[in-house]
Amino acid sequence: MGRAFLSGPTMVLLVKNIDQSIHFYKNLGFQYELVGGPEVQHVHMTRDQVTFILHQAVNPSDVKPYSSVQGGLYFDAFCYTDVRALLEEFTVKGISIVKGPDLNDHFSEFTIEDVDGYRISFGG
């Protein structure tokens, strides 16, 4: 029996306003897909091998990105990529960078923030 290949990861982002979040991720080049039935419905936003599952919060005060709590890291999600190419793409689109860019020959990185305060870092 061979070793199973894992893709992803996929993570759930609890959001305050699903329509605003969908618009934000579409602007980043993510594709929209409505998933589930009437009882458990959520949205997949996918770009290449990265998927964020957006789920509408019943209580907006429940939306608390890990990066916003004391002791949390500076990012909630991390994606490996060609940093310079993505930085150029996001700059053309007017996407705000909240940390970095830190560019060098060993490892480069920058961080953006979505409409709910989730911070996504891109590095490579």
The first five atom37 places (N, CA, C, CB, O) and aatype in JSON, in Angstrom:
{
  "aatype": [12, 7, 1, 0, 13, 10, 15, 7, 14, 16, 12, 19, 10, 10, 19, 11, 2, 9, 3, 5, 15, 9, 8, 13, 18, 11, 2, 10, 7, 13, 5, 18, 6, 10, 19, 7, 7, 14, 6, 19, 5, 8, 19, 8, 12, 16, 1, 3, 5, 19, 16, 13, 9, 10, 8, 5, 0, 19, 2, 14, 15, 3, 19, 11, 14, 18, 15, 15, 19, 5, 7, 7, 10, 18, 13, 3, 0, 13, 4, 18, 16, 3, 19, 1, 0, 10, 10, 6, 6, 13, 16, 19, 11, 7, 9, 15, 9, 19, 11, 7, 14, 3, 10, 2, 3, 8, 13, 15, 6, 13, 16, 9, 6, 3, 19, 3, 7, 18, 1, 9, 15, 13, 7, 7],
  "atom_mask": [
    [1, 1, 1, 1, 1],
    [1, 1, 1, 0, 1],
    [1, 1, 1, 1, 1],
    [1, 1, 1, 1, 1],
    [1, 1, 1, 1, 1],
    [1, 1, 1, 1, 1],
    [1, 1, 1, 1, 1],
    [1, 1, 1, 0, 1],
    [1, 1, 1, 1, 1],
    [1, 1, 1, 1, 1],
    [1, 1, 1, 1, 1],
    [1, 1, 1, 1, 1],
    [1, 1, 1, 1, 1],
    [1, 1, 1, 1, 1],
    [1, 1, 1, 1, 1],
    [1, 1, 1, 1, 1],
    [1, 1, 1, 1, 1],
    [1, 1, 1, 1, 1],
    [1, 1, 1, 1, 1],
    [1, 1, 1, 1, 1],
    [1, 1, 1, 1, 1],
    [1, 1, 1, 1, 1],
    [1, 1, 1, 1, 1],
    [1, 1, 1, 1, 1],
    [1, 1, 1, 1, 1],
    [1, 1, 1, 1, 1],
    [1, 1, 1, 1, 1],
    [1, 1, 1, 1, 1],
    [1, 1, 1, 0, 1],
    [1, 1, 1, 1, 1],
    [1, 1, 1, 1, 1],
    [1, 1, 1, 1, 1],
    [1, 1, 1, 1, 1],
    [1, 1, 1, 1, 1],
    [1, 1, 1, 1, 1],
    [1, 1, 1, 0, 1],
    [1, 1, 1, 0, 1],
    [1, 1, 1, 1, 1],
    [1, 1, 1, 1, 1],
    [1, 1, 1, 1, 1],
    [1, 1, 1, 1, 1],
    [1, 1, 1, 1, 1],
    [1, 1, 1, 1, 1],
    [1, 1, 1, 1, 1],
    [1, 1, 1, 1, 1],
    [1, 1, 1, 1, 1],
    [1, 1, 1, 1, 1],
    [1, 1, 1, 1, 1],
    [1, 1, 1, 1, 1],
    [1, 1, 1, 1, 1],
    [1, 1, 1, 1, 1],
    [1, 1, 1, 1, 1],
    [1, 1, 1, 1, 1],
    [1, 1, 1, 1, 1],
    [1, 1, 1, 1, 1],
    [1, 1, 1, 1, 1],
    [1, 1, 1, 1, 1],
    [1, 1, 1, 1, 1],
    [1, 1, 1, 1, 1],
    [1, 1, 1, 1, 1],
    [1, 1, 1, 1, 1],
    [1, 1, 1, 1, 1],
    [1, 1, 1, 1, 1],
    [1, 1, 1, 1, 1],
    [1, 1, 1, 1, 1],
    [1, 1, 1, 1, 1],
    [1, 1, 1, 1, 1],
    [1, 1, 1, 1, 1],
    [1, 1, 1, 1, 1],
    [1, 1, 1, 1, 1],
    [1, 1, 1, 0, 1],
    [1, 1, 1, 0, 1],
    [1, 1, 1, 1, 1],
    [1, 1, 1, 1, 1],
    [1, 1, 1, 1, 1],
    [1, 1, 1, 1, 1],
    [1, 1, 1, 1, 1],
    [1, 1, 1, 1, 1],
    [1, 1, 1, 1, 1],
    [1, 1, 1, 1, 1],
    [1, 1, 1, 1, 1],
    [1, 1, 1, 1, 1],
    [1, 1, 1, 1, 1],
    [1, 1, 1, 1, 1],
    [1, 1, 1, 1, 1],
    [1, 1, 1, 1, 1],
    [1, 1, 1, 1, 1],
    [1, 1, 1, 1, 1],
    [1, 1, 1, 1, 1],
    [1, 1, 1, 1, 1],
    [1, 1, 1, 1, 1],
    [1, 1, 1, 1, 1],
    [1, 1, 1, 1, 1],
    [1, 1, 1, 0, 1],
    [1, 1, 1, 1, 1],
    [1, 1, 1, 1, 1],
    [1, 1, 1, 1, 1],
    [1, 1, 1, 1, 1],
    [1, 1, 1, 1, 1],
    [1, 1, 1, 0, 1],
    [1, 1, 1, 1, 1],
    [1, 1, 1, 1, 1],
    [1, 1, 1, 1, 1],
    [1, 1, 1, 1, 1],
    [1, 1, 1, 1, 1],
    [1, 1, 1, 1, 1],
    [1, 1, 1, 1, 1],
    [1, 1, 1, 1, 1],
    [1, 1, 1, 1, 1],
    [1, 1, 1, 1, 1],
    [1, 1, 1, 1, 1],
    [1, 1, 1, 1, 1],
    [1, 1, 1, 1, 1],
    [1, 1, 1, 1, 1],
    [1, 1, 1, 1, 1],
    [1, 1, 1, 1, 1],
    [1, 1, 1, 0, 1],
    [1, 1, 1, 1, 1],
    [1, 1, 1, 1, 1],
    [1, 1, 1, 1, 1],
    [1, 1, 1, 1, 1],
    [1, 1, 1, 1, 1],
    [1, 1, 1, 0, 1],
    [1, 1, 1, 0, 1]
  ],
  "atom_positions": [
    [[0.86, -1.19, 0.0], [0.0, 0.0, 0.0], [0.89, 1.24, 0.0], [-0.97, 0.01, 1.24], [1.82, 1.35, 0.81]],
    [[0.61, 2.17, -0.91], [1.41, 3.39, -1.03], [1.01, 4.46, -0.02], [0.0, 0.0, 0.0], [0.01, 4.33, 0.7]],
    [[1.79, 5.48, 0.02], [1.54, 6.61, 0.9], [0.55, 7.55, 0.22], [2.86, 7.35, 1.25], [0.7, 7.86, -0.96]],
    [[-0.45, 8.01, 0.95], [-1.48, 8.9, 0.4], [-0.93, 10.31, 0.22], [-2.72, 8.93, 1.31], [-0.2, 10.81, 1.08]],
    [[-1.28, 10.95, -0.89], [-0.89, 12.33, -1.18], [-1.91, 13.28, -0.57], [-0.76, 12.57, -2.72], [-3.12, 13.12, -0.78]],
    [[-1.44, 14.25, 0.19], [-2.32, 15.27, 0.76], [-2.19, 16.54, -0.05], [-1.99, 15.52, 2.25], [-1.09, 16.94, -0.42]],
    [[-3.3, 17.19, -0.33], [-3.27, 18.5, -0.96], [-3.9, 19.49, -0.02], [-3.99, 18.49, -2.34], [-4.58, 19.1, 0.94]],
    [[-3.7, 20.73, -0.28], [-4.27, 21.72, 0.63], [-3.16, 22.4, 1.39], [0.0, 0.0, 0.0], [-2.08, 22.58, 0.83]],
    [[-3.36, 22.76, 2.6], [-4.54, 22.49, 3.41], [-5.71, 23.43, 3.08], [-4.19, 22.6, 4.87], [-5.55, 24.43, 2.38]],
    [[-6.85, 23.08, 3.6], [-8.03, 23.92, 3.48], [-8.37, 24.39, 4.88], [-9.23, 23.15, 2.82], [-8.4, 23.6, 5.82]],
    [[-8.64, 25.67, 5.03], [-8.98, 26.16, 6.36], [-10.27, 26.96, 6.33], [-7.85, 27.0, 6.92], [-10.61, 27.59, 5.33]],
    [[-10.98, 26.92, 7.45], [-12.25, 27.62, 7.59], [-11.99, 29.02, 8.14], [-13.21, 26.83, 8.52], [-11.28, 29.18, 9.13]],
    [[-12.57, 30.01, 7.49], [-12.53, 31.39, 7.98], [-13.97, 31.81, 8.31], [-11.88, 32.36, 6.92], [-14.8, 31.92, 7.41]],
    [[-14.24, 32.02, 9.56], [-15.54, 32.52, 10.0], [-15.57, 34.01, 9.66], [-15.78, 32.27, 11.53], [-14.7, 34.76, 10.11]],
    [[-16.57, 34.46, 8.9], [-16.58, 35.83, 8.39], [-17.83, 36.6, 8.84], [-16.51, 35.83, 6.87], [-18.87, 36.01, 9.14]],
    [[-17.69, 37.93, 8.89], [-18.79, 38.8, 9.31], [-19.8, 39.04, 8.2], [-18.25, 40.14, 9.8], [-21.0, 39.09, 8.45]],
    [[-19.3, 39.18, 6.95], [-20.17, 39.46, 5.82], [-19.69, 38.64, 4.64], [-20.19, 40.99, 5.48], [-18.69, 38.99, 4.0]],
    [[-20.38, 37.56, 4.34], [-19.94, 36.61, 3.32], [-19.77, 37.27, 1.95], [-20.93, 35.47, 3.21], [-18.82, 36.93, 1.24]],
    [[-20.65, 38.19, 1.57], [-20.55, 38.84, 0.26], [-19.29, 39.69, 0.14], [-21.78, 39.71, 0.01], [-18.62, 39.67, -0.89]],
    [[-18.95, 40.43, 1.2], [-17.72, 41.24, 1.18], [-16.49, 40.36, 1.1], [-17.65, 42.14, 2.44], [-15.53, 40.67, 0.4]],
    [[-16.51, 39.24, 1.83], [-15.38, 38.31, 1.82], [-15.2, 37.66, 0.45], [-15.56, 37.24, 2.9], [-14.08, 37.54, -0.04]],
    [[-16.31, 37.25, -0.16], [-16.25, 36.67, -1.5], [-15.64, 37.65, -2.48], [-17.67, 36.25, -1.98], [-14.77, 37.28, -3.27]],
    [[-16.07, 38.89, -2.44], [-15.53, 39.93, -3.33], [-14.03, 40.1, -3.12], [-16.26, 41.27, -3.09], [-13.27, 40.2, -4.08]],
    [[-13.59, 40.14, -1.86], [-12.17, 40.31, -1.55], [-11.35, 39.18, -2.16], [-11.96, 40.35, -0.03], [-10.35, 39.44, -2.84]],
    [[-11.76, 37.94, -1.93], [-10.98, 36.81, -2.43], [-11.04, 36.67, -3.94], [-11.47, 35.53, -1.78], [-10.07, 36.23, -4.56]],
    [[-12.16, 37.04, -4.55], [-12.23, 37.05, -6.02], [-11.21, 38.04, -6.58], [-13.66, 37.41, -6.5], [-10.58, 37.76, -7.6]],
    [[-11.04, 39.18, -5.92], [-10.08, 40.18, -6.36], [-8.65, 39.65, -6.27], [-10.22, 41.45, -5.52], [-7.77, 40.11, -7.0]],
    [[-8.41, 38.68, -5.38], [-7.09, 38.06, -5.27], [-6.88, 36.94, -6.29], [-6.89, 37.51, -3.86], [-5.81, 36.34, -6.35]],
    [[-7.91, 36.67, -7.1], [-7.78, 35.64, -8.11], [-8.33, 34.28, -7.7], [0.0, 0.0, 0.0], [-8.07, 33.28, -8.36]],
    [[-9.08, 34.24, -6.6], [-9.68, 32.99, -6.14], [-11.01, 32.75, -6.86], [-9.89, 33.01, -4.61], [-11.72, 33.69, -7.2]],
    [[-11.33, 31.48, -7.08], [-12.57, 31.08, -7.73], [-13.61, 30.74, -6.67], [-12.34, 29.87, -8.67], [-13.28, 30.17, -5.63]],
    [[-14.86, 31.07, -6.94], [-15.99, 30.9, -6.01], [-16.71, 29.58, -6.28], [-16.97, 32.07, -6.13], [-16.93, 29.21, -7.43]],
    [[-17.08, 28.88, -5.2], [-17.94, 27.7, -5.32], [-18.81, 27.6, -4.07], [-17.09, 26.4, -5.52], [-18.29, 27.57, -2.95]],
    [[-20.12, 27.54, -4.25], [-21.05, 27.34, -3.15], [-21.12, 25.84, -2.89], [-22.48, 27.93, -3.47], [-21.32, 25.06, -3.81]],
    [[-20.95, 25.43, -1.64], [-20.85, 24.02, -1.28], [-21.85, 23.69, -0.17], [-19.41, 23.65, -0.85], [-22.11, 24.53, 0.69]],
    [[-22.39, 22.49, -0.19], [-23.27, 22.03, 0.88], [-24.73, 22.22, 0.54], [0.0, 0.0, 0.0], [-25.09, 22.67, -0.55]],
    [[-25.55, 21.85, 1.49], [-26.99, 21.95, 1.32], [-27.58, 23.0, 2.21], [0.0, 0.0, 0.0], [-26.86, 23.84, 2.75]],
    [[-28.9, 22.97, 2.39], [-29.57, 24.01, 3.17], [-29.14, 24.05, 4.64], [-31.06, 23.82, 3.09], [-29.18, 25.11, 5.27]],
    [[-28.73, 22.91, 5.2], [-28.35, 22.86, 6.61], [-26.91, 23.31, 6.86], [-28.53, 21.45, 7.14], [-26.64, 24.01, 7.84]],
    [[-25.99, 22.9, 5.99], [-24.58, 23.22, 6.16], [-24.06, 23.79, 4.85], [-23.76, 21.97, 6.59], [-23.53, 23.06, 4.01]],
    [[-24.21, 25.09, 4.69], [-23.8, 25.73, 3.45], [-22.63, 26.67, 3.72], [-24.99, 26.5, 2.81], [-22.64, 27.41, 4.7]],
    [[-21.64, 26.63, 2.85], [-20.5, 27.52, 2.97], [-19.92, 27.73, 1.58], [-19.43, 26.94, 3.94], [-20.39, 27.15, 0.6]],
    [[-18.91, 28.56, 1.51], [-18.33, 28.94, 0.23], [-16.87, 28.5, 0.2], [-18.45, 30.46, -0.01], [-16.12, 28.73, 1.16]],
    [[-16.46, 27.87, -0.9], [-15.06, 27.57, -1.13], [-14.49, 28.66, -2.04], [-14.87, 26.15, -1.76], [-15.06, 28.96, -3.09]],
    [[-13.39, 29.25, -1.63], [-12.65, 30.19, -2.46], [-11.3, 29.53, -2.72], [-12.5, 31.62, -1.78], [-10.52, 29.32, -1.8]],
    [[-11.03, 29.2, -4.01], [-9.86, 28.4, -4.35], [-9.01, 29.08, -5.4], [-10.27, 27.02, -4.83], [-9.51, 29.62, -6.39]],
    [[-7.72, 29.04, -5.17], [-6.74, 29.47, -6.17], [-5.62, 28.44, -6.14], [-6.19, 30.94, -5.89], [-4.95, 28.25, -5.13]],
    [[-5.43, 27.77, -7.26], [-4.44, 26.7, -7.37], [-4.7, 25.64, -6.3], [-3.0, 27.27, -7.24], [-5.76, 25.02, -6.32]],
    [[-3.77, 25.41, -5.36], [-3.98, 24.4, -4.34], [-4.34, 24.98, -2.99], [-2.75, 23.55, -4.2], [-4.25, 24.29, -1.97]],
    [[-4.75, 26.24, -2.96], [-5.15, 26.88, -1.7], [-6.66, 27.1, -1.72], [-4.4, 28.25, -1.5], [-7.2, 27.69, -2.65]],
    [[-7.34, 26.61, -0.68], [-8.78, 26.82, -0.54], [-9.07, 27.37, 0.84], [-9.57, 25.51, -0.79], [-8.62, 26.83, 1.85]],
    [[-9.83, 28.45, 0.87], [-10.37, 28.97, 2.11], [-11.87, 28.69, 2.1], [-10.07, 30.52, 2.28], [-12.56, 29.01, 1.13]],
    [[-12.37, 28.09, 3.17], [-13.79, 27.86, 3.33], [-14.34, 29.05, 4.11], [-14.09, 26.49, 4.05], [-14.0, 29.24, 5.28]],
    [[-15.18, 29.84, 3.47], [-15.79, 31.0, 4.14], [-17.13, 30.58, 4.71], [-15.97, 32.2, 3.15], [-17.96, 29.98, 4.02]],
    [[-17.33, 30.89, 5.97], [-18.58, 30.53, 6.64], [-19.1, 31.76, 7.39], [-18.38, 29.32, 7.62], [-18.38, 32.37, 8.19]],
    [[-20.34, 32.1, 7.12], [-20.97, 33.27, 7.74], [-21.14, 33.08, 9.24], [-22.33, 33.56, 7.08], [-21.73, 32.09, 9.68]],
    [[-20.62, 34.02, 10.03], [-20.8, 33.98, 11.48], [-22.21, 34.41, 11.83], [-19.76, 34.9, 12.2], [-22.74, 35.35, 11.23]],
    [[-22.82, 33.75, 12.78], [-24.13, 34.17, 13.3], [-23.93, 35.46, 14.09], [-24.78, 33.05, 14.2], [-24.71, 36.4, 13.95]],
    [[-22.9, 35.49, 14.92], [-22.58, 36.67, 15.73], [-21.25, 37.25, 15.23], [-22.49, 36.31, 17.25], [-20.21, 36.62, 15.4]],
    [[-21.27, 38.44, 14.63], [-20.03, 39.03, 14.11], [-18.91, 39.12, 15.16], [-20.31, 40.41, 13.56], [-17.73, 39.08, 14.81]],
    [[-19.27, 39.24, 16.42], [-18.25, 39.33, 17.47], [-17.47, 38.01, 17.64], [-18.9, 39.72, 18.8], [-16.43, 37.99, 18.29]],
    [[-17.98, 36.92, 17.05], [-17.27, 35.64, 17.11], [-16.08, 35.58, 16.16], [-18.23, 34.51, 16.78], [-15.24, 34.68, 16.28]],
    [[-15.98, 36.51, 15.22], [-14.88, 36.52, 14.26], [-13.66, 37.12, 14.94], [-15.26, 37.33, 12.96], [-13.59, 38.33, 15.18]],
    [[-12.69, 36.25, 15.25], [-11.47, 36.67, 15.95], [-10.27, 35.99, 15.3], [-11.54, 36.33, 17.48], [-9.9, 34.88, 15.69]],
    [[-9.65, 36.65, 14.32], [-8.47, 36.06, 13.71], [-7.39, 35.78, 14.74], [-7.93, 36.97, 12.61], [-7.17, 36.57, 15.67]],
    [[-6.71, 34.65, 14.57], [-5.64, 34.25, 15.48], [-4.56, 35.33, 15.56], [-5.03, 32.92, 15.02], [-3.98, 35.55, 16.62]],
    [[-4.3, 35.99, 14.44], [-3.26, 37.03, 14.41], [-3.61, 38.25, 15.25], [-3.01, 37.48, 12.98], [-2.74, 39.07, 15.55]],
    [[-4.88, 38.38, 15.65], [-5.3, 39.55, 16.41], [-5.28, 39.34, 17.92], [-6.68, 39.95, 15.98], [-5.48, 40.29, 18.67]],
    [[-5.05, 38.11, 18.37], [-5.06, 37.85, 19.81], [-3.65, 37.94, 20.38], [-5.67, 36.47, 20.11], [-2.68, 37.68, 19.67]],
    [[-3.55, 38.3, 21.64], [-2.25, 38.4, 22.29], [-1.56, 37.04, 22.24], [-2.4, 38.9, 23.75], [-2.14, 36.03, 22.61]],
    [[-0.33, 37.03, 21.79], [0.43, 35.79, 21.68], [0.26, 35.09, 20.35], [0.0, 0.0, 0.0], [0.93, 34.09, 20.09]],
    [[-0.63, 35.6, 19.49], [-0.84, 34.99, 18.17], [0.3, 35.34, 17.23], [0.0, 0.0, 0.0], [1.02, 36.32, 17.45]],
    [[0.46, 34.55, 16.19], [1.44, 34.86, 15.15], [0.97, 36.06, 14.35], [1.68, 33.64, 14.22], [-0.16, 36.52, 14.51]],
    [[1.83, 36.58, 13.48], [1.47, 37.73, 12.65], [0.65, 37.33, 11.44], [2.72, 38.48, 12.2], [0.26, 38.19, 10.65]],
    [[0.37, 36.03, 11.27], [-0.46, 35.57, 10.15], [-1.41, 34.48, 10.62], [0.41, 35.06, 8.99], [-1.16, 33.79, 11.6]],
    [[-2.52, 34.35, 9.89], [-3.51, 33.3, 10.14], [-3.37, 32.16, 9.14], [-4.93, 33.88, 10.08], [-3.72, 31.02, 9.44]],
    [[-2.85, 32.47, 7.97], [-2.62, 31.46, 6.94], [-1.32, 31.82, 6.23], [-3.81, 31.38, 5.92], [-0.96, 32.99, 6.11]],
    [[-0.63, 30.78, 5.77], [0.63, 30.99, 5.06], [0.6, 30.2, 3.76], [1.85, 30.57, 5.94], [0.25, 29.02, 3.75]],
    [[0.95, 30.87, 2.67], [0.96, 30.23, 1.35], [2.36, 30.37, 0.74], [-0.12, 30.86, 0.41], [2.93, 31.46, 0.71]],
    [[2.89, 29.26, 0.25], [4.18, 29.29, -0.44], [3.95, 29.6, -1.9], [4.93, 27.94, -0.27], [3.04, 29.05, -2.53]],
    [[4.78, 30.48, -2.45], [4.57, 30.94, -3.83], [5.82, 31.62, -4.37], [3.38, 31.89, -3.9], [6.82, 31.74, -3.67]],
    [[5.75, 32.07, -5.6], [6.75, 32.95, -6.19], [6.4, 34.36, -5.69], [6.76, 32.86, -7.79], [5.53, 35.03, -6.25]],
    [[7.08, 34.78, -4.66], [6.73, 36.01, -3.95], [6.77, 37.23, -4.86], [7.66, 36.22, -2.77], [5.85, 38.05, -4.84]],
    [[7.82, 37.37, -5.63], [7.96, 38.56, -6.47], [6.84, 38.65, -7.52], [9.34, 38.56, -7.16], [6.3, 39.73, -7.75]],
    [[6.5, 37.54, -8.13], [5.44, 37.54, -9.14], [4.09, 37.89, -8.49], [5.35, 36.16, -9.84], [3.33, 38.69, -9.04]],
    [[3.8, 37.29, -7.33], [2.52, 37.58, -6.67], [2.48, 39.01, -6.16], [2.28, 36.59, -5.51], [1.44, 39.66, -6.22]],
    [[3.59, 39.5, -5.65], [3.66, 40.88, -5.17], [3.37, 41.85, -6.32], [5.05, 41.18, -4.56], [2.65, 42.83, -6.14]],
    [[3.92, 41.56, -7.49], [3.65, 42.41, -8.65], [2.16, 42.36, -9.02], [4.52, 41.97, -9.86], [1.55, 43.39, -9.3]],
    [[1.59, 41.16, -9.03], [0.16, 41.0, -9.34], [-0.7, 41.78, -8.36], [-0.23, 39.51, -9.33], [-1.61, 42.51, -8.77]],
    [[-0.42, 41.63, -7.07], [-1.23, 42.31, -6.05], [-1.03, 43.82, -6.09], [-0.89, 41.78, -4.66], [-1.98, 44.57, -5.84]],
    [[0.18, 44.28, -6.4], [0.45, 45.71, -6.48], [-0.37, 46.34, -7.59], [1.96, 45.98, -6.71], [-0.95, 47.41, -7.42]],
    [[-0.43, 45.67, -8.75], [-1.22, 46.15, -9.89], [-2.7, 46.25, -9.5], [-1.05, 45.21, -11.12], [-3.39, 47.17, -9.92]],
    [[-3.18, 45.29, -8.69], [-4.58, 45.26, -8.26], [-4.87, 46.22, -7.1], [-4.97, 43.85, -7.85], [-6.03, 46.4, -6.73]],
    [[-3.83, 46.83, -6.53], [-4.03, 47.75, -5.42], [-4.28, 47.07, -4.08], [0.0, 0.0, 0.0], [-4.87, 47.67, -3.18]],
    [[-3.85, 45.81, -3.94], [-4.03, 45.08, -2.68], [-3.05, 45.66, -1.65], [-3.8, 43.53, -2.88], [-1.86, 45.79, -1.93]],
    [[-3.55, 46.0, -0.49], [-2.72, 46.6, 0.56], [-1.85, 45.55, 1.24], [-3.61, 47.31, 1.6], [-2.32, 44.48, 1.63]],
    [[-0.56, 45.87, 1.37], [0.39, 45.0, 2.07], [0.52, 45.54, 3.5], [1.81, 44.97, 1.34], [0.82, 46.72, 3.69]],
    [[0.3, 44.68, 4.51], [0.35, 45.14, 5.9], [1.66, 44.79, 6.6], [-0.8, 44.54, 6.68], [1.96, 45.35, 7.65]],
    [[2.44, 43.88, 6.01], [3.77, 43.55, 6.55], [4.66, 43.19, 5.37], [3.7, 42.36, 7.6], [4.29, 42.39, 4.51]],
    [[5.85, 43.8, 5.34], [6.78, 43.57, 4.24], [6.5, 44.53, 3.1], [0.0, 0.0, 0.0], [5.87, 45.57, 3.3]],
    [[6.96, 44.2, 1.92], [7.61, 42.94, 1.58], [9.06, 42.89, 2.06], [7.56, 42.72, 0.08], [9.77, 43.89, 2.05]],
    [[9.46, 41.72, 2.48], [10.84, 41.43, 2.83], [11.37, 40.54, 1.71], [10.97, 40.74, 4.24], [11.04, 39.36, 1.63]],
    [[12.19, 41.12, 0.85], [12.69, 40.4, -0.33], [14.19, 40.17, -0.2], [12.36, 41.19, -1.63], [14.95, 41.11, 0.04]],
    [[14.61, 38.92, -0.37], [16.03, 38.59, -0.42], [16.22, 37.3, -1.2], [16.62, 38.47, 1.01], [15.26, 36.72, -1.69]],
    [[17.45, 36.85, -1.31], [17.76, 35.67, -2.13], [17.48, 34.36, -1.42], [19.2, 35.71, -2.56], [17.49, 33.31, -2.06]],
    [[17.23, 34.38, -0.11], [17.03, 33.14, 0.64], [15.56, 32.84, 0.87], [17.75, 33.21, 1.97], [15.1, 31.73, 0.59]],
    [[14.82, 33.81, 1.37], [13.39, 33.62, 1.63], [12.73, 34.99, 1.64], [13.14, 32.86, 2.98], [13.14, 35.87, 2.39]],
    [[11.72, 35.16, 0.82], [11.0, 36.44, 0.73], [9.58, 36.25, 1.23], [11.0, 36.99, -0.73], [9.05, 35.14, 1.21]],
    [[8.97, 37.35, 1.68], [7.64, 37.22, 2.29], [6.94, 38.57, 2.33], [7.76, 36.63, 3.72], [7.58, 39.62, 2.43]],
    [[5.6, 38.52, 2.25], [4.78, 39.69, 2.54], [3.44, 39.22, 3.06], [4.61, 40.59, 1.28], [3.07, 38.06, 2.89]],
    [[2.71, 40.13, 3.71], [1.44, 39.78, 4.35], [0.37, 40.78, 3.95], [1.59, 39.74, 5.89], [0.6, 41.99, 3.9]],
    [[-0.83, 40.25, 3.66], [-2.0, 41.08, 3.41], [-3.03, 40.81, 4.51], [-2.61, 40.79, 1.99], [-2.87, 39.88, 5.3]],
    [[-4.07, 41.64, 4.55], [-5.14, 41.45, 5.54], [-6.48, 41.51, 4.81], [-5.06, 42.52, 6.68], [-6.72, 42.41, 4.0]],
    [[-7.37, 40.55, 5.11], [-8.67, 40.55, 4.45], [-9.65, 41.44, 5.2], [-9.23, 39.13, 4.34], [-9.28, 42.1, 6.17]],
    [[-10.91, 41.47, 4.76], [-11.91, 42.37, 5.31], [-12.3, 42.04, 6.75], [-13.14, 42.35, 4.45], [-12.89, 42.87, 7.44]],
    [[-11.97, 40.82, 7.21], [-12.28, 40.42, 8.58], [-11.06, 40.47, 9.49], [-12.86, 39.02, 8.6], [-11.14, 40.09, 10.66]],
    [[-9.94, 40.92, 8.96], [-8.72, 41.02, 9.76], [-7.84, 39.78, 9.71], [0.0, 0.0, 0.0], [-6.82, 39.72, 10.4]],
    [[-8.22, 38.78, 8.91], [-7.35, 37.61, 8.75], [-6.12, 38.04, 7.96], [-8.11, 36.44, 8.04], [-6.23, 38.67, 6.9]],
    [[-4.96, 37.68, 8.47], [-3.71, 38.02, 7.8], [-3.17, 36.79, 7.08], [-2.67, 38.57, 8.82], [-3.02, 35.71, 7.66]],
    [[-2.88, 36.98, 5.81], [-2.38, 35.9, 4.98], [-0.98, 36.29, 4.49], [-3.34, 35.6, 3.77], [-0.79, 37.32, 3.84]],
    [[-0.01, 35.45, 4.83], [1.36, 35.69, 4.4], [1.67, 34.81, 3.2], [2.36, 35.41, 5.54], [1.18, 33.69, 3.08]],
    [[2.5, 35.35, 2.33], [2.95, 34.65, 1.13], [4.46, 34.64, 1.16], [2.4, 35.32, -0.19], [5.09, 35.7, 1.28]],
    [[5.05, 33.46, 1.06], [6.51, 33.38, 1.15], [7.09, 32.32, 0.25], [0.0, 0.0, 0.0], [6.39, 31.43, -0.23]],
    [[8.39, 32.43, 0.04], [9.08, 31.44, -0.75], [10.48, 31.89, -1.07], [0.0, 0.0, 0.0], [11.23, 31.17, -1.74]]
  ]
}
